[in-house]
Amino acid sequence: MPTIRLALLGAALVLRLATAPALAQPLLPGQFQAYAEDGRTEIHQSPQALARFDALFAAAGDVTALPDDTLRGLAADAAAANFYYGGTRAEAHGTVFAELVRRDLATGLQIEDYHRSLIAARRWQDASTLARQHPDVPLEALPAHFDGDNGNTTGAHYWRFDASEDRLTREPLATGGVTLVVVSHPGCRYSRAAMAAIENDPALDQALPARRVFVAPAFASLDLEHIGGWNAAHPRARHVLADRPQAWSFVRKWNTPQFFFLVDDALVATVEGWPEEGRVDELLAASRKVER
């Protein structure tokens, strides 16, 4: 049976949620993940979704005063916010995780969730520190070296992986002139089919813009072994890792594969998906729109 103190805390939490600013039907701790599932790839929906998370987190108040089950629910919410929206709420997740650790409640799964949030936020040193603190938890291995200005959030950036040096380097997306940005992933069979169609069709390969950037929507899990293997086998379709998804203004969702044809930073044409019959005609038509 819950104690009177826990019951009062729960009632106070419900009251704070009920009076949270101007968001219809406030979510309770533990409910955000199901809500986020509905629009997880729709980056243009992220302001609304993250506003609901922020309201939920603010209404929860002081995490040190929350009942254990409520704290666990809030940890799951923070994990979902960072998983689906590219590490945008890693600080909030850190606040909840620290309280779980203080109470000796952090499970292996919760440690993995927080590690994924730190990776999605590109907080490499914090992720590495967490891994050293929990050597018995199977966390994703990170490269030994990181280069680049991780504080510069202006414009789209990506991380280039050099397997030979075990290094990730952050670079800006240079889109002056004609550029083809392909959102794809070697682990996606539709992406692999699209890449094979380009590699096996010289006419299509020649028609597509010469400047191509293959960007993997790898946020919470980098999958560097797979990325490195693909890059070694396909040097003309080497993949980089997207950084901060909200900064890629022309990408409305991160489904794979997608083809974005840009001219001087302006989006001219988009081709989405790769059905069994392919989209060769659509790619050729889009290429003609950016010919110079």
WOUR-V593303 format. One record per backbone hydrogen bond with DSSP energy under -1.0 kcal/mol. CO is the residue of the C=O (numbers start at 1). NH is the residue of the N-H. Records with the same first field share a line. If there is no record, write none. Layout:
CO=NH / NH
This chain:
3=7
4=8
5=9
6=10
7=11
8=12
9=13
10=14
11=15
12=16
13=17
14=18
15=19
17=20
28=31
31=35
32=36
33=37
36=39
39=42
41=43
42=45
43=46
45=49
46=50
47=51
48=52
49=53
50=54
51=55
52=56
53=57
54=58
55=59
56=60
62=65
63=66
67=71
68=72
69=73
70=74
71=75
72=76
73=77
74=78
75=79
76=80
77=81
78=82
79=83
80=84
81=85
82=87
85=88
87=90
89=93
90=94
91=95
92=96
93=97
94=98
95=99
96=100
97=101
98=102
99=103
100=105
101=104
107=111
108=112
109=113
110=114
111=115
112=116
113=117
114=118
115=119
116=120
117=121
118=123
119=122
122=124
123=127
124=128
125=129
126=130
127=131
128=132
129=133
130=134
134=137
137=139
145=168
147=170
148=150
156=173
157=243
158=171
159=241
160=169
162=167
166=145
167=162
168=147
169=160
171=158
175=265
177=264
179=262
180=213
181=260
182=215
183=258
185=188
188=192
189=193
190=194
191=195
192=196
193=197
194=198
195=199
196=200
201=205
202=206
203=207
204=208
211=180
213=182
214=240
215=184
216=218 / 242
223=227
224=228
225=229
226=230
227=231
228=232
229=233
230=234
234=237
240=216
241=159
244=247
245=248
247=249
248=251
252=43 / 44
257=273
258=183
259=271
260=181
261=268 / 269
262=179
263=266
266=263
269=261
271=259
275=278
279=283
280=284
281=285
282=286
283=287
284=288
285=289
